[in-house]
């Protein structure tokens, strides 16, 4: 029997938080592609931030989310990895965060940590850190005030109406070599969705990351957020998001995928009630050029303001 010689596409996904794993990875995982996921590593809050500060380890939160999104295991094991302690000295900690921390401290070898977790969760794809260096994310506001740490940018204690003028990492952190190699061999590079400044920027600001993307022959695609977020992207449109990503990359994006379907008011109100930091749906500017800007109905069939994984995967794979 003759074997197919069709090449399996290598897709590199960059992101952090819940948005990218629950939408992009959930959709592409079911497709005949090879995935390399590059995760943000500089969380400063929550369980990840506490462990990072106390044990001087790499933040486990975002890499945990991607590992679980790509896992092929029992629901019981997934529930265990997602378990969060609700009382006692471990209150607020996620079990998987503690496990990854223990692996890192006992082995002192992050590649081994990822290898072992990959085996436990039966993962076929690669999950990689953006960096293993220690650093912090800083934001300069339009009034000149400097905010330190991913969490204080993500959940502003300052006047969130002030525009973020610039973000940077201090000290400089350098891209994980295997992540750079993945970018070099990619057929397609996907950025987002996710918090623009507190999540995506920290990956693209990692020394060597944007340069590797600029040198790559792969098409670069940005998945635009569905909603504006207070303190980060107030009044942002599709073009505003894309422009900031291009500024961080130092190059023009090949494609921008955005939602073109208008969500109903009831779901907008529901979303804002449960996530008060979200402001309003991201507007599609009237002069979006084709084919760079790809507008599609990306909402779930229940009308919720979340990217539908299948629709998103199909939109991504339509790019040749």
PALUMZA-372105 format. One record per residue: residue in three letters; x, y, z of N, C-alpha, C in turn. Coordinates in steps of 0.001 Angstrom, whole numbers, padded with zeros to 6 digits, always signed. Each point is the difference from the previous one (the first is absolute). Example, Ala and Ser with C-alpha at 12.3 -4.5 7.8 and 13.67 -1.06 7.14 Angstrom:
Ala+013190-005690+007800-000890+001190+000000+000900+001200+000000;Ser-000350+001050-000720+000820+001190+000060-000770+001090+000730;
This chain:
Unk+000835-001196+000000-000835+001196+000000+000871+001247+000000;Unk-000333+000934-000849+000811+001196-000160-000251+000977+001149;Unk+001091+000465+000623-000131+000933+001109-000103+001431-000506;Unk-000766+000822+000745-000149+001405-000371+001300+000748+000266;Unk+000387+000841-000932+001224+000798+000170-000329+001433+000431;Unk-001270+000241+000309-000406+001339+000405+000655+000373+001324;Unk+000631+001151+000049+000711+000441+001188-000984+000449+001084;Unk+000265-000435+001234-000805+000461+001132+000502+001387+000404;Unk-000909+000951+000072+000397+001375+000315+000442+000135+001454;Unk+001072+000758+000175+000505+000292+001342-000489+001398+000384;Unk-000858+000065+001012-000573+001266+000438+000543+000350+001381;Unk+000563+001176+000122+000493+000498+001280-001009+001003+000553;Unk-000429-000213+001245-000996+000872+000646+000646+000708+001180;Unk-000168+001316+000068+000550+000786+001095-001133+000577+000833;Unk+000088-000157+001320-001048+000584+000832+000132-000353+001457;Unk-000984+000448+000761-000049-000273+001432-001430+000122+000472;Unk-000215-000172+001292-001349+000089+000531-000866-001151-000476;Unk-001318+000212+000039-000947-001041-000389-000416+000054-001469;Unk+000067+001201-000601-000607+000202-001319+000603-000894-001080;Unk+001300+000009-000146+000635-000783-001062-000151-001503+000206;Unk+000269-000546+001209-000180-001451+000171-001426-000482-000224;Unk-000984+000756+000496-001385-000452-000075-000651+000204-001362;Unk+000632+000757-000868-000593+000252-001316+000901-000523-001131;Unk+001179+000595-000154+000898-000397-001088+000461-001447+000164;Unk+000537-000333+001181+000519-001355+000205-001110-001039+000000;Unk-001129+000326+000604-001119-000941+000033-000486-000339-001401;Unk+000050+000982-000911-000441-000235-001369+001042-000693-000852;Unk+001249+000438+000078+001061-000559-000846+000427-001395+000449;Unk-000194-000299+001273+000366-001312+000529-000675-001134-000777;Unk-001204+000272-000501-000776-001022-000715+000345-000073-001484;Unk+000890+000858-000460+000357+000052-001426+001319-000720-000255;Unk+000240-000429-001261+001249-000675-000343+001156+000998-000158;Unk+000429+000588+001120+001097+000966-000006+000972-000361+001123;Unk+001189+000588-000077+000997-000138+001067+000078+001337+000719;Unk-000180-000013+001314-000053+001249+000756+001211+000165+000910;Unk+000510+001228+000040+000967+000415+001012-000593+001235+000663;Unk-000170-000054+001312-000640+001085+000734+001035+000702+000858;Unk+000120+001316-000164+000961+000789+000765-000772+000839+001013;Unk+000290-000218+001281-000809+000579+001077+000712+001130+000741;Unk-000789+000969+000439+000529+001074+000840+000388-000582+001355;Unk+001056+000564+000603+000582-000608+001205+000217+000996+001143;Unk-000540+001199-000111+000327+001036+000984-001192+000430+000837;Unk-000912-000925+000304-001130+000318+000880+000520+000482+001350;Unk-000671+000991+000557+000429+000518+001306-001095-000109+001055;Unk-001178-000516-000365-001102-000082+000950-000566-001401+000124;Unk-000957-000164+000911-000672-001277+000188+000941-001081+000487;Unk-000410-001248-000189+000801-001144+000422+001370+000005-000671;Unk+000025+000255-001304+001270+000006-000754+000964+001046+000534;Unk-000515+001212+000234+000841+001081+000502+000559-000295+001377;Unk-000822-000601+000859+000454-000347+001352+001118-001033-000050;Unk-000182-001031-000824+001014-001045-000101+001290+000536-000617;Unk-000151+000845-000986+001162+000590-000666+000826+000828+000986;Unk-000687+000768+000841+000674+000862+000969+000630-000798+001133;Unk-000742-000990+000522+000467-000752+001165+001133-000975-000330;Unk-000083-000627-001194+000961-001057-000319+000961+000364-001130;Unk-000112+001235-000505+000895+000461-001082-000051-000932-001205;Unk-001223-000457-000311-000170-000913-001135-000661+000749-001168;Unk-000170-000695-001089-000689+000577-001149-001507-000073+000224;Unk-000701+001029-000417-001444+000041+000211-000665-001179-000707;Unk-000758-000845+000728-000581-001195-000617-001395+000185-000601;Unk-000665+001121+000263-001412+000140-000329-000362-000118-001466;Unk+000651+000789-000852-000383+000006-001416+000436-001263-000720;Unk+001158-000520+000379+000459-001231-000645-000892-001167+000421;Unk-000510+000029+001247-000947-001012+000482-001271-000001-000846;Unk-000521+001193-000288-001241+000094-000784+000157-000608-001383;Unk+001140+000249-000630+000230-000552-001337+000203-001510+000047;Unk+000706-000489+001007+000187-001447+000151-001342-000704+000154;Unk-000871+000567+000816-001312-000611+000213-000880+000081-001245;Unk+000114+001096-000736-000798+000152-001221+000369-001051-001036;Unk+001249-000430-000012+000468-000972-000988+000025-001435+000524;Unk-000434-000186+001233+000078-001328+000620-000990-000978-000610;Unk+000360-001266+000063-000875-001100-000435-000046-001015+001133;Unk-000757+000326+001018-000022-000845+001181-001407-000081+000558;Unk-000145-000606+001156-001321-000181+000600-000513+001305+000596;Unk-001307+000095+000123-000603+001186+000616+000415+000116+001467;Unk+000214-001164+000656+000423+000000+001401+001370+000658+000156;Unk+000922-000337-000898+001338+000583+000084-000033+001486-000337;Unk-000824+000371-000968-000143+001419-000336-000574+000774+001189;Unk-001001-000584+000658-000588+000648+001174+001028+000154+001114;Unk+000859-001010+000164+001057+000074+001007+000961+001141-000325;Unk+000418+000083-001249+000945+001044-000408-000625+001393+000117;Unk-001313+000075-000129-000691+001294+000100-000430+000336+001424;Unk+000198-000921+000929-000492+000200+001366+000691+001186+000678;Unk-000816+000851+000630+000524+001151+000727-000407-000117+001468;Unk+000984+000092+000882-000250-000112+001434-000801+001206+000489;Unk-000955-000257+000875-000901+001066+000450+000177+000382+001466;Unk+000897-000688+000696+000223+000344+001409+001412-000398+000424;Unk+000364+000409+001199+001308-000354+000541+001135+000771-000627;Unk+001219-000433+000284+001190+000713-000495+000146-000073-001512;Unk-000679-000965-000625+000072-000145-001462-001145+000722-000718;Unk-000817+000723+000730-001156+000688-000585+000417+000862-001199;Unk-000734-000182-001102+000276+000764-001215+000958-000676-000956;Unk+000741-000986+000496+000960-000688-000865-000690-001066-000852;Unk+000475-000112-001242-000465-001019-000928+000910-001223+000125;Unk-000586-001204+000005+000796-001218+000173+001095-000115-001059;Unk-000341+000247-001260+000989-000139-001075+001139+001003+000164;Unk-000311+001211+000475+001066+000978+000265+000980-000554+001031;Unk-000534-000625+001051+000857-000573+001046+000822-001161-000550;Unk-000613-000827-000840+000701-001143-000579+001142+000465-000899;Unk-000276+000970-000868+001033+000518-000902+001135+000624+000807;Unk-000348+000726+001073+001013+000613+000868+000871-001073+000642;Unk-000637-001064+000516+000755-001086+000629+000914-000689-001009;Unk-000504-000224-001212+000825-000594-001061+001221+000871-000287;Unk-000225+001309-000096+001105+000903-000333+001042+000037+001113;Unk-000462+000066+001250+000928+000067+001131+000771-001303+000169;Unk-000658-001141-000236+000660-001300+000209+000951-000367-001132;Unk-000309+000451-001220+000832-000393-001146+001001+001076-000410;Unk-000362+001251+000284+000826+001143-000438+000267-000060-001510;Unk-000977-000535-000721+000143-000158-001443-001380+000180-000624;Unk-000249+001164-000604-001352+000308-000476-000412-000865-001184;Unk+000953-000385-000823-000324-000885-001124-000540-001335+000511;Unk+000600-000491+001092-000456-001252+000593-001395+000162+000593;Unk-000252+001159+000612-001322+000296+000561-001067-000131-001082;Unk+000231+000662-001132-000975-000022-001097-000163-001399-000576;Unk+001097-000734-000073-000031-001369-000523-000883-000891+000875;Unk+000169+000120+001312-000753-000854+000921-001478+000350+000013;Unk-000324+001298+000015-001407+000426-000020-000656-000439-001306;Unk+000753+000103-001080-000512-000403-001318-000363-001481-000003;Unk+000838-000819+000663-000284-001437+000095-001246-000271+000835;Unk-000084+000677+001144-001135-000203+000914-001319+000345-000687;Unk-000009+001091-000771-001226+000487-000623-000196-000510-001425;Unk+000939-000833-000479-000117-000601-001342-000175+001084-001069;Unk+000988+000899-000066-000048+001127-000938+000849-000322-001225;Unk-000579+000240-001173+000709-000300-001244+000766+001213-000540;Unk-000394+001184+000428+000616+001231-000506+001024+000556+000990;Unk+000668+001086-000394+001008+000603+000872-000529+001240+000700;Unk+000336+000124+001284-000313+001200+000769+001320+000534+000542;Unk+000289+001266-000304+001314+000578+000296-000121+001324+000751;Unk+000962+000321+000843+000006+001311+000650+000546+001061-000952;Unk-000486+001219+000140+000569+001098-000785+001421+000289+000473;Unk+000202-000113+001314+001318+000248+000595+000081-000757+001313;Unk+001217-000271+000445+000219-000533+001344+000766+000999+000857;Unk+000232+001179-000549+000679+001057+000751-000978+000688+000943;Unk+000520+000605+001029-000831+000696+000982-000058+001485-000345;Unk-001193+000518-000075-000182+001422-000305-001414+000412+000323;Unk-000287+001275-000172-001344+000520+000254-000450+000885-001153;Unk-001303+000045-000166-000624+000840-001022-000318+001363+000608;Unk+000306+001054-000729-000280+001368+000441-000846+000705-001054;Unk-000866+000890+000446-000800+000821-000913+000164+001464+000367;Unk+000184+000830-001017+000072+001447+000190-001329+000596-000438;Unk-000671+000698+000913-001291+000605-000316+000190+001356-000660;Unk-001066+000521-000574+000101+001261-000732+000376+001184+000894;Unk-000201-000125+001326+000406+001080+000916+001425-000195+000510;Unk+000685-001031-000523+001390-000241+000380+000185-000991+001135;Unk-001075-000371+000677+000102-000944+001115+000373-001386-000519;Unk+000879-000696+000750+000454-001332-000394-000655-001053+000907;Unk-000604-001006-000611-000642-001094+000724+000862-001248-000153;Unk+000324-000641+001138+000837-001208-000031-000852-001248+000223;Unk+000225-001004-000816-000616-001303+000212-001211-000252-000864;Unk-000071-001214-000523-001102-000404-000883-001358+000168+000658;Unk-000092-000332+001301-001287+000039+000690-000530+001419+000144;Unk+000864+000951+000356-000459+001381+000187-000338+000686-001322;Unk+000511-000551-001102-000399+000493-001320-001336-000649-000376;Unk-000103-001288+000311-001202-000775-000315-001214+000468+000815;Unk+000206+000233+001294-001070+000470+000901+000458+001318+000602;Unk-000264+001121-000671+000583+001278+000408-000481+000514+001356;Unk+000982+000365+000838-000302+000691+001253+000095+001512-000229;Unk+000629+000343-001104+000131+001400-000411-001261+000411-000767;Unk-000001+001203-000528-001106+000471-000835+000041-000738-001332;Unk-000889-000988-000146+000002-000846-001192-000381+000720-001279;Unk-000499+001217+000113-000367+000765-001200+001228+000588-000687;Unk+001125+000004+000704+001232+000514-000597+000538-001010-001012;Unk+000309+000489-001188+000474-000871-001077+001411-000512+000290;Unk+000248-001253-000358+001356-000553+000089+000788+000481-001207;Unk+001071+000696+000289+000814+000601-001063+001089-000957-000493;Unk+000538-000786+000949+001126-000869-000342+000090-001141+001009;Unk+000452-001174-000450+000290-001113+000910+001417-000492-000266;Unk+000644-000498+001062+001358-000527-000152+000280-001013+001101;Unk+001068-000789-000184+000413-000993+000989+001291+000456+000664;Unk+000103-000238+001303+001205+000366+000728+000253-001043+001076;Unk+001216-000560+000065+001062+000145-000991-000383-000696-001302;Unk+000861+000132-001001-000255-000694-001258-000087-001504+000244;Unk-000941-000647-000647-000084-001463+000042+000130-000511-001430;Unk+000557-001183-000140+000313-000517-001327-000859-001213-000346;Unk-000360-000077-001259-000901-001054-000473+000602-001382+000222;Unk-000853-000916+000404+000379-001399+000169+000435-000532-001361;Unk+001200-000557-000112+000532-000410-001312-000925-000915-000801;Unk-000648-000948+000662-000881-000921-000720-001213+000728-000576;Unk-000433+001072+000671-001115+000796-000506+000409+000739-001272;Unk+001219+000498-000015+000520+000679-001197+000107-000990-001157;Unk+000473-001213+000299+000104-001025-001046-001370-000376-000551;Unk-000980-000048+000876-001369-000323-000443-000499+001061-000973;Unk+000251+001262+000309-000421+001099-000874+000687-000094-001358;Unk+001274-000348+000013+000757-000107-001252-000562-001075-000923;Unk-000560-001063+000588-000498-001115-000825-001510+000071-000226;Unk-000635+001087+000442-001464+000103-000083-000485+000251-001423;Unk-001200-000487-000286-000697+000326-001247-000984+001146+000235;Unk-000449+000132+001243-000983+001021+000362+000249+000388+001454;Unk-000034+001296+000293+000192+000493+001371-001277+000717+000425;Unk-000599-000466+001093-001248+000568+000509+000288+000751+001297;Unk-000449+001245+000079+000167+000810+001209-001376+000310+000575;Unk-000228-000378+001268-001257+000306+000659-001067-001057-000272;Unk-001245+000306+000460-000405+001215+000708+000514-000011+001433;Unk-000121+001152+000660+000471+000124+001376+000212+001450+000353;Unk+000249+000264+001273+000228+001371+000442+001203+000589-000734;Unk-000208+001124-000623+001002+000576-000885+001302+000332+000711;Unk-000072+000793+001058+001212+000473+000658+000488-000923+001110;Unk-000910-000580+000783+000446-000802+001138+000360-001430-000379;Unk-000413-000459-001181+000270-001387-000385+000822-000093-001286;Unk-000537+000484-001111+000677-000161-001294+001289+000811-000086;Unk-000024+001216+000552+001176+000875-000104+001222-000614+000657;Unk-000204-000672+001141+001172-000543+000703+000694-001090-000810;Unk-000745-000709-000851+000627-000997-000876+000778+000694-001115;Unk-000636+000971-000640+000620+000665-001152+001163+000905+000392;Unk+000042+000416+001277+001102+000831+000486+001213-000828+000432;Unk-000179-001298+000100+001112-000883+000359+001074+000083-001083;Unk+001231+000246+000396+001090+000192-000959+000146-001196-000932;Unk-000046+000255-001283+000164-001041-001006-001311-000525-000554;Unk-001126+000275+000689-001283-000552-000439-000523+000717-001250;Unk-000135+001326+000100-000508+000768-001145+000948-000126-001196;Unk+001302-000032+000283+000989-000134-001080-000184-001331-000728;Unk-000231-001063+000759-000211-001324-000608-001251-000002-000864;Unk-001057+000685+000466-001246+000074-000777+000226+000799-001283;Unk+000760+001085+000112+000277+000819-001195+000787-000793-001041;Unk+000896-000854+000455+000847-000770-000915-000696-001240-000549;Unk-001045-000442+000690-000695-001221-000402-000713+000181-001342;Unk-000066-001077-000764-000723+000029-001277-001492-000246+000193;Unk-000380-000310+001241-001405-000304+000299-000870+001244-000085;Unk-001264-000185-000369-000979+001079+000057-000315+000282+001481;Unk-000113+001276+000336-000283+000406+001380-001435+000486+000105;Unk-000754-000629+000917-001443+000264+000121-000319+000435+001431;Unk-000734+001090+000125-000454+000445+001317-001494-000259+000133;Unk-000402-000625+001122-001421-000232+000297-000456+001112+000933;Unk-000852+000867-000489-000414+001171+000774-000978-000381+001116;Unk+000133+000678+001125-000918-000208+001128-001420+000400-000382;Unk-000956-000561+000719-001412+000322-000240-000445+001240+000757;Unk+000643+000238+001158-000436+001095+000868+001174+000908+000375;Unk-000310+001273+000210+000980+000923+000560+000130-000278+001492;Unk+001168+000317+000562+000221-000252+001421+000454+001271+000697;Unk-000665+000335+001105+000328+001213+000739+001429-000063+000534;Unk+000721+001090-000202+001370+000095+000475+001029-000435-001013;Unk-000441-000680-001056+000935-000444-001035-000414+000458-001389;Unk-001248-000260-000356-000405+000261-001389-001317+000768-000074;Unk-000177+000985+000890-001194+000855-000057-000093+000646-001384;Unk-001174-000071-000608-000273+000645-001299+000814-000560-001164;Unk+000574-001173+000144+000761-000603-001089-000938-000585-001054;Unk+000414+000122-001258-000696-000632-001119+000881-001132-000522;Unk-000461-000707-001013+000803-001072-000608+001350+000553-000461;Unk-000047+001151-000659+001243+000597-000503+000927+000421+001128;Unk-000560+000458+001122+000819+000415+001145+000774-001194+000554;Unk-000706-001126+000166+000659-001218+000488+001119-000412-000951;Unk-000320-000061-001283+000978-000439-000998+001218+000916-000029;Unk-000227+001307+000116+001098+000971-000041+000967-000201+001170;Unk-000540-000301+001187+000860-000217+001165+000813-001279-000146;Unk-000610-001040-000539+000737-001249-000229+001115+000235-001016;Unk-000300+000745-001055+001018+000292-001031+001144+000824+000579;Unk-000318+000890+000914+001033+000815+000649+000944-000899+000814;Unk-000583-000961+000716+000801-000925+000801+000824-000945-000881;Unk-000574-000405-001122+000692-000903-000923+001090+000691-000808;Unk-000228+001267-000286+000921+000711-000889-000213-000381-001448;Unk-001190-000471-000319-000349-000368-001378-001509-000006-000142;Unk-000448+000034-001262-001432-000045-000266-000499-001434+000081;Unk-001178-000172+000562-000632-001310+000047-000455-000406-001401;Unk+000034-001294-000262-000516-000475-001288-001524-000031+000013;Unk-000569-000414+001157-001459-000083+000105-000457+000361+001408;Unk-001202+000540+000069-000666+000268+001272-001387-000638-000091;Unk-000268-000958+000878-001311-000651+000016-000834+000648+001114;Unk-001188+000467-000359-000851+000656+000995-001447-000458-000161;Unk-000769+000174+001075-001408-000376-000040-000824+001095-000678;Unk-000780-000386-000989-000811+000978-000732-001482-000076+000372;Unk-000339-000961+000870-001413-000132+000384-000293+000854+001233;Unk-001088+000754-000077-000375+000857+001120-000652-000837+001100;Unk+000578+000001+001216-000601-000779+001085-001278+000664+000507;Unk-000910-000800+000543-001240+000601+000487+000218+000704+001346;Unk-000863+000967+000289+000174+000841+001189-000077-000786+001296;Unk-000844-001016+000011-000168-000801+001207+001314-000678+000386;Unk+000698-000562-000999+001267-000678+000270+001086+000996+000380;Unk-000038+001191-000570+000969+001032+000378-000180+000354+001473;Unk-001245+000209+000422-000301+000338+001398+000420-001127+000937;Unk-000277-001239-000415+000364-001165+000806+001519-000089+000153;Unk+000705+000222-001092+001463-000077-000006+000601+001069+000914;Unk-000519+001226-000089+000519+001100+000808-000319-000185+001480;Unk-001126-000627+000281-000380-000250+001396+000982-000975+000650;Unk+000385-001033-000749+000920-001010+000521+001468+000396-000130;Unk+000271+000926-000904+001373+000480-000220-000033+001523-000101;Unk-000132+000700+001145-000185+001451-000019+001130+000794-000637;Unk+001167-000639-000170+001114+000706-000642-000192+000108-001512;Unk-000912-000804-000560-000261+000056-001437-000988+001135-000296;Unk+000262+000736-001057-000758+001216-000266-001065-000164-001069;Unk+000422-000219-001226-000958-000112-001112+000656-000812-001122;Unk-000794-000529-000911+000593-000762-001115+000962+000853-000818;Unk+001053-000650-000493+000987+000696-000831-000621+000311-001352;Unk+000036+001276-000377-000628+000437-001250+000887-000309-001195;Unk-000640-000418-001081+000699-000199-001268+000005+001325-000741;Unk+001184+000584-000186+000120+001288-000667-000585-000071-001410;Unk-000538+001091-000469-000661+000023-001303+000922-000207-001185;Unk+001302+000299+000152+000903-000074-001159+000980-001172+000096;Unk-000419-001094+000617+000880-001166+000097+000297-000542-001393;Unk+001286-000127-000273+000411-000453-001330-000013-001517-000087;Unk-000371-000495-001123+000070-001426-000294+001204-000204-000915;Unk+000676-001150+000014-000333-001187+000774+000667-000042+001377;Unk+000744+001038+000378+000681-000037+001306-000983-000214+001143;Unk-001120+000712-000031-000990-000114+001060-001077-001010-000406;Unk-000134-001037+000816-000958-001065-000299-001099+000034+001059;Unk-001166+000480-000393-001127+000073+000920-000934-001177-000188;Unk-000289-000716+001088-000897-001156-000060-000841-000061+001269;Unk-001118-000711-000103-000786-000299+001197+000805-001007+000813;Unk+000541+000453+001130+000834-000860+000834-000638-000311+001348;Unk-001266+000432+000183-000663-000206+001288-000586-001401+000114;Unk-000106-000471+001219-000611-001302+000259-001485+000053-000330;Unk-000552-001153-000286-001406-000065-000417-000962+000414+001100;Unk+000441-000079+001269-000875+000425+001094+000017+001519+000188;Unk+000779+000693-000843+000037+001456+000046+000954+000570+001023;Unk+000695-000856+000756+000925+000496+001026+001191+000703-000641;Unk+000542+000959+000727+001098+000812-000533+001350-000694+000209;Unk+000120-001131-000645+001224-000796+000020+000217-000524-001409;Unk+001260-000022-000439+000288-000569-001321-000417-001467-000045;Unk-000646-000385-001080-000340-001400-000220+001249-000721-000519;Unk+000502-001028+000708+001238-000668-000407-000023-000554-001422;Unk-001129-000609-000407-000082-000594-001345+000014+001074-001079;Unk-000776+001062+000216-000035+001095-000976+001376+000660-000119;Unk+000650+000160+001142+001319+000634+000001+001029-000875-000710;Unk-000032-001300+000279+000935-000929-000653-000201+000002-001513;Unk-001259+000020-000431-000269+000024-001446+000480+001296-000640;Unk-000171+001112+000706+000474+001295-000517+001519+000003-000121;Unk+000681-000559+001001+001468-000067-000016+000489-000879-001147;Unk-000630-001172-000144+000460-000960-001014-000396+000379-001417;Unk-000857+001018-000128-000350+000490-001345+001147+000820-000587;Unk+000947+000409+000861+001155+000772-000462+001036-000949-000581;Unk+000349+000224-001232+000944-000892-000682+001390+000629-000058;
